[in-house]
């Protein structure tokens, strides 16, 4: 029997990280088994479902590389199937109309509470006579449809993650609503726990892989499979994603959707990799850094944890850095260019080849593209998130740079003016076209100013970059020289150094 699994998101919000993790596990299992991965959009909640959330979900799954083989199927387009299944249950006497009003149900719950009993439906309309039904209908009452659940039933399944799970029928809250209120004789909107079974059976799903928060639904769903005469799939309930305090990850933790992670500068590869680690660990000799395709070769439920999976930002950051550091500079530049452009950094625009004849000059970055590529190479080793590239290139993105107070103070304390003057004189003779030249100038100024080399380096950094921290000084200087920006920066630094 070939494996068929599905991800079944509800389009009532953007693609949530928990749903995406479930999608990753489904995809990995499908690919491991040579099976089929199906996408079903559970849009029966018409009040809360929005097409833009569906778009976001599809885009997020694609971005992560979770290609599906069938679908997207939309539940709202499958109503006839659900209505037929409700009718089947009514016809065979497994379901019945319940005419209780909301007020009656509320009063029932209050009475149960007063008796310190768990709230449940007491099955009071299960055995109405045709006359009693007719009387309620004559009152204009609209029934829901309830599915019969026997209290003395024991439901058991062999969960691929959690082992044997047992539920008592008496813990399922009494006969369950499967279709909403509707005028007698018509069928109301079917509800989640019911349609999910009709769909999974219709799509011949062999393994239902989903979050542990659905475990309480599984007992009811198994009873529905039985009543509908359908094969019961295998279940795998994956552990919840927890925050640092060990509670279920929620909006308050500042992470919700996959799109948020993308906007924060995480790569799809790193996020998909990280989600693979949220509850699963790869076998030796695999390491924690893997692609989805690599994980698919090794995936199995025997290595899925039962315990909740703590969300670990440090690990995600580490993975993201690994991914970014492995991307060729040309490709990284494609990602950085729009960010640098948005930040207003000064470089030629698209196709702006004026003054340059580089073979790349028709692409974004124009004549400055070779320079931008060197800038990318300079900052690449220290990138954790792609967005870090904005801050890390900030000191090189403009002709002039603001000299920060600590850098200005340094220039003023030591013999900063003399050092910068010495460097200016040296570059008038010999522009800094190689690191050898740069080092020669530094040595020369160290001697003529009779100071320690470290002081020269720090002063030069303060003068050229306006900051005491930043990328490799000599490499940065070479970049500034190519744009003709080192001279003007040094001149401005002299003015600052002599301002005391
Ligand atoms: N629509 C449900 C959800 O988003 C799917 C549950 C299931 O996988 O059965 O949680």
Boltz pocket constraint, residues with backbone or C-beta under 6 A from the ligand:
constraints:
  - pocket:
      binder: B
      contacts: [[A, 6], [A, 7], [A, 8], [A, 9], [A, 10], [A, 19], [A, 42], [A, 196], [A, 209], [A, 210], [A, 214]]
      max_distance: 6.0
